[in-house]
């Protein structure tokens, strides 16, 4: 009788085992699906964070580009201000040595000095109103009146159209003649210029190179 009971229990266990196994598998699948859902949620969160960071990075790049442009503009304006200061400097801003000789003259290279009015000490101007060792390369001296001034300056490419140099002294000045371009130099432009000796450049070969002194 007892053996029959054991047999019946064994049959019941065998009958229930597939169901329990299936339940276990289902639970495991549910667990995996839950883990997958969690991972997908985490991935979505990360993707959202990455998208947000990319947006912030793009905004920062735009700010950096804007700031770079502003800095470039400021540097350009600073350069312009430095040039303006240089072009508006006076010869008297420079110091002479103990012998009264100017070690370095005013730097007006490339400056627009149209209509400059300048008188040397011999005609009522200050002792510092000299252009000795001055850098006047490519300076625009159109309509300038430079009277009685020592002008041992570099005049390469300088424009002296309709200028008056009466009584000034161009001895030692670097005057580039019309053929200067052949030697890699830019000619000094004399057009209707009154030379130091009172002659007009148009009547003496278009230059004051041979009429340097009063």
Buried (B, 14 or more C-beta within 10 A) or exposed (E): EEEEEEEEEEEEEEEEEEEEEEEEEEEEEEEEEEEEEEEEEEEEEEEEEEEEEEEEEEEEEEEEEEEEEEEEEEEEEEEEEEEEEBBEBEBEEBEEEEEEEBEEBBBBBBBEBBEBEBBBBBEEBEEBBBBBBBBBBBBBBBBBBBBBBBBBBBBBBBBBBBBBBBBBBBEEBBBBBBEBEEEEBEBBBBBBBBBBBEBBBEEBEBBBBEBBEB
